[in-house]
Amino acid sequence: MPKPIVDCKKCKRHFTCVSVCPVNVFEKTGKGCVKVARPNDCIGCGACEANCPEKAIKVK
């Protein structure tokens, strides 16, 4: 089962992943990096990984 992993050292909170994820895996946070709120819903499409401007997400 695929799961997105966010490198919080790279994440600059652009929240592109939030807008491109077709199954709403991510949530915006008040501080820190984006939250992987529903990792089990990930379908492994790779949209978050491909569209992250900081290359902070890997789908494994």
C-alpha positions as a printed NumPy array, in Angstrom:
array([[ 0.   ,  0.   ,  0.   ],
       [ 1.538,  3.358, -1.041],
       [ 2.093,  6.075,  1.537],
       [ 3.313,  9.648,  1.141],
       [ 6.275, 10.668,  3.271],
       [ 6.965, 14.372,  3.818],
       [10.479, 15.64 ,  4.517],
       [ 9.67 , 18.469,  6.928],
       [13.153, 19.937,  6.501],
       [12.324, 20.63 ,  2.835],
       [ 8.608, 21.511,  3.136],
       [ 7.982, 25.251,  2.775],
       [ 4.205, 24.975,  3.22 ],
       [ 3.211, 25.826, -0.362],
       [ 0.374, 23.31 ,  0.138],
       [ 0.429, 22.272, -3.511],
       [-0.001, 18.69 , -2.322],
       [-3.263, 19.642, -0.618],
       [-4.709, 21.018, -3.845],
       [-3.491, 18.279, -6.227],
       [-4.27 , 15.177, -4.157],
       [-7.417, 13.565, -5.614],
       [-8.26 , 11.741, -2.366],
       [-7.493, 14.485,  0.189],
       [-4.637, 12.752,  2.006],
       [-3.056, 16.03 ,  3.165],
       [-4.167, 18.845,  5.484],
       [-2.816, 22.346,  5.981],
       [-1.211, 23.054,  9.332],
       [-0.718, 26.227, 11.299],
       [ 3.005, 25.641, 11.605],
       [ 5.573, 23.042, 10.645],
       [ 5.096, 20.993,  7.512],
       [ 1.978, 19.741,  5.807],
       [ 0.163, 16.946,  7.659],
       [-0.372, 13.52 ,  6.105],
       [-3.805, 13.223,  7.668],
       [-5.148, 10.151,  5.859],
       [-2.175,  8.036,  4.696],
       [-4.307,  4.918,  4.232],
       [-6.408,  6.75 ,  1.615],
       [-3.367,  7.268, -0.644],
       [-3.851,  5.655, -4.079],
       [-0.211,  6.087, -5.117],
       [-0.909,  8.396, -8.055],
       [ 2.218, 10.472, -7.353],
       [ 0.562, 13.844, -7.986],
       [ 1.869, 15.211, -4.683],
       [ 5.423, 14.061, -5.385],
       [ 5.414, 15.382, -8.959],
       [ 3.943, 18.773, -8.066],
       [ 5.758, 19.646, -4.828],
       [ 7.966, 22.653, -5.673],
       [10.403, 21.723, -2.893],
       [10.519, 17.996, -3.768],
       [ 9.657, 17.311, -0.135],
       [ 7.32 , 14.359, -0.757],
       [ 8.06 , 10.777, -1.71 ],
       [ 5.383,  8.142, -2.248],
       [ 6.65 ,  4.738, -1.117]])
